[in-house]
Amino acid sequence: MKTLIVYAHPYDGGFCHAMLKSTIASIEKAGGEVDLIDLNKDKFNPVMDEKDLVGFIKHEMVDPQSIDYVNRLKAADQLVLIFPIWWELMPAIMKGFIDKVFFPGSAYEYKKSGRGMYSLFDNLKATTVISTMNTPKLIYKCIYGNAVQKALMKGTFKKLGFKKVKWFNVSMIKWSTEKKRNKWLAQLDKRFSKKIG
């Protein structure tokens, strides 16, 4: 089984990087293969320019890096996204990945009725989003509207019909203890050391 991990964090000393390393180790422990896209190290350009937008209308991707990412997605059995939540949303580079890679004609097509769409990533058996934030979970949900849940989990993955979509989010990361962080890493290990069905 191959897992494509899309990682968006510019600093290797943070907890997102610890979760990345833990996830890779757990998948490999279960006999899986990992393909890592590190958006910052790849110097991915998240900006949709005029050529991209014309390509969007024509259902023809033009950005070579995004085309490569789509091909790697089509070769994967599982998708994992890892990023911090900044100002209640994903970093711009991860949003740009969604904009430029989840493209009509490559990632999905519209239904003939014009109502809804369907994924061209039938190979994906599961999708997991892993994130960190400083905002307490209850405040994020009740005051800030659970933006990642609405926009990414429902508004992107579930709208496309992705299977087994899960979100592993840790909050108040700035004030977390080493014991708490080790507990989170153990939960990730339990999640990814099992084979998906």
C-alpha positions in Angstrom: 0.0 0.0 0.0 1.3 3.4 -0.9 0.5 6.6 1.1 1.0 10.0 -0.4 1.7 12.6 2.4 1.4 16.3 1.5 3.2 18.3 4.1 3.1 22.1 4.6 5.3 23.6 7.3 8.4 25.7 6.8 10.0 24.7 10.2 11.4 21.2 10.9 11.6 21.9 14.7 7.9 22.1 15.3 5.3 19.5 16.3 3.9 19.2 12.8 7.3 17.8 11.8 7.2 15.4 14.8 3.8 14.2 13.6 5.2 13.8 10.0 8.0 11.6 11.2 5.7 9.6 13.4 3.2 9.0 10.6 6.0 7.9 8.2 7.5 5.5 10.7 4.0 4.0 11.5 3.1 3.5 7.9 6.5 1.8 7.2 6.2 -0.3 10.3 2.9 -1.6 8.8 4.7 -2.5 5.6 3.5 0.5 3.6 5.3 2.7 1.2 5.4 6.5 1.6 5.7 9.2 -1.1 6.3 12.6 0.6 5.4 15.9 -1.0 7.0 18.7 1.1 5.4 21.8 -0.4 7.8 24.3 1.2 11.0 22.3 0.2 9.5 21.8 -3.3 9.1 25.6 -3.5 5.6 25.0 -4.7 3.9 28.1 -6.1 0.4 28.2 -4.7 -0.8 31.1 -6.9 -3.3 30.5 -9.6 -2.3 32.6 -12.6 -4.1 33.4 -15.8 -2.8 30.3 -17.6 -4.0 28.1 -14.7 -7.4 29.7 -14.8 -7.7 29.2 -18.5 -6.6 25.6 -18.0 -9.3 25.2 -15.3 -12.0 26.3 -17.8 -10.7 23.9 -20.4 -10.1 21.1 -17.9 -6.4 21.0 -18.9 -3.7 21.4 -16.2 -0.8 23.6 -17.3 1.5 23.7 -14.2 4.1 20.9 -14.5 4.5 20.6 -10.8 0.8 20.2 -10.2 0.6 17.6 -13.0 3.4 15.6 -11.3 1.4 15.8 -8.0 -1.7 14.5 -9.7 0.2 11.6 -11.1 1.5 10.8 -7.7 -2.0 11.0 -6.2 -3.2 8.5 -8.8 -0.5 6.1 -7.8 -1.4 6.2 -4.1 -3.9 4.2 -2.0 -4.1 6.7 0.8 -3.8 10.5 1.1 -2.5 12.3 4.2 -2.3 16.1 4.6 -0.2 17.6 7.5 -0.3 21.3 8.2 -0.7 23.9 11.0 -3.8 26.0 11.3 -2.9 29.6 11.1 -5.6 32.3 11.6 -8.2 29.5 11.7 -7.3 28.2 8.2 -4.6 26.1 6.5 -1.5 27.9 5.3 -1.7 29.5 1.8 0.7 26.9 0.3 -1.7 24.1 1.2 -4.7 26.0 0.0 -2.8 26.6 -3.3 -2.2 22.8 -3.5 -5.9 22.2 -3.3 -6.6 24.9 -5.9 -4.0 23.8 -8.4 -4.1 20.0 -8.0 -7.8 19.3 -7.4 -8.5 20.4 -11.0 -11.4 19.5 -13.3 -10.4 16.9 -15.8 -7.5 15.6 -13.7 -8.9 15.2 -10.1 -12.7 15.3 -10.8 -15.4 15.8 -13.4 -18.9 17.3 -13.1 -21.9 15.1 -13.4 -23.9 15.4 -16.6 -26.8 16.9 -14.7 -24.5 19.7 -13.6 -25.4 19.0 -10.0 -22.4 17.7 -8.2 -19.1 16.2 -9.2 -17.2 12.9 -8.9 -13.6 12.1 -8.1 -11.2 10.7 -10.6 -9.1 9.4 -7.7 -10.9 6.1 -7.3 -7.6 4.6 -6.1 -7.8 6.4 -2.8 -9.1 4.2 0.0 -8.7 6.8 2.8 -7.9 10.4 3.3 -6.6 11.8 6.6 -6.0 15.4 7.6 -3.5 16.0 10.5 -3.3 19.5 11.9 -2.1 21.6 14.9 -3.5 24.8 16.3 -3.3 27.0 19.3 -7.1 27.8 19.5 -9.0 25.6 21.9 -11.3 23.1 20.1 -14.5 24.4 21.5 -13.7 28.0 20.6 -12.6 26.9 17.1 -15.9 25.1 16.6 -18.4 27.5 18.3 -16.8 30.9 17.7 -14.8 30.5 14.5 -17.1 28.1 12.7 -14.9 25.1 12.3 -13.5 26.4 9.1 -11.2 23.5 8.2 -14.0 21.0 8.8 -16.4 23.0 6.6 -14.1 24.0 3.8 -11.7 21.1 3.4 -13.3 18.0 4.9 -16.8 18.6 3.7 -16.4 21.3 1.0 -13.6 19.5 -0.8 -13.1 15.8 0.1 -16.6 14.8 0.9 -18.0 16.8 -2.0 -15.7 14.8 -4.2 -16.9 11.6 -2.7 -13.6 10.6 -1.1 -13.8 7.5 1.1 -13.0 7.3 4.8 -12.2 11.0 5.3 -10.9 11.6 8.9 -9.5 14.7 10.7 -6.9 14.3 13.5 -6.5 17.8 15.0 -4.6 18.8 18.2 -5.3 22.1 19.9 -3.6 24.4 22.3 -0.3 23.1 21.0 1.7 26.0 22.3 0.8 25.1 25.9 0.9 21.3 25.5 3.2 19.2 27.7 5.7 16.6 26.5 3.4 13.9 28.0 0.5 15.2 26.0 2.5 15.4 22.8 3.7 11.8 23.3 0.1 10.7 23.7 -0.8 12.4 20.4 2.1 10.7 18.7 1.0 7.3 20.1 -2.6 7.9 18.8 -1.1 8.6 15.3 1.0 5.5 15.6 -2.1 3.4 16.4 -4.0 4.9 13.5 -1.3 4.4 10.8 0.3 1.2 11.9 -2.9 -0.6 10.9 -3.5 -1.5 7.3 -6.5 0.2 5.7 -9.3 -1.9 4.3 
